[in-house]
Amino acid sequence: MKILHELSWLWETLGIALVAAAVCVACAALIGKAAKKKLSKKLLAVIGAAAFVGAILAVILIARTPMPL
């Protein structure tokens, strides 16, 4: 049980990244719909993967920044 508690930050990070990727894919789909262009599923998958990796990197960089007391 202790290991699950120690890895809780990992699940939070993955959840944040997944939500960020979903928001980016939804925004890309809405932008494509507004431009009246059909976006392929492959392009949406690439956008989602890039957003996921970017969100993971952003969380790691933010976590490394010391917070002032």
ZIKAWO-V71611 format. One record per run of one state. SS is the DSSP state (H for helix, E for strand, - for the rest). FROM is the first residue (numbers start at 0). LEN is the number of residues. Records with the same first field share a line. If there is no record, write none. Layout:
SS: FROM-LEN  FROM-LEN
This chain:
-: 0-1  6-1  34-6  64-5
H: 1-5  7-27  40-24
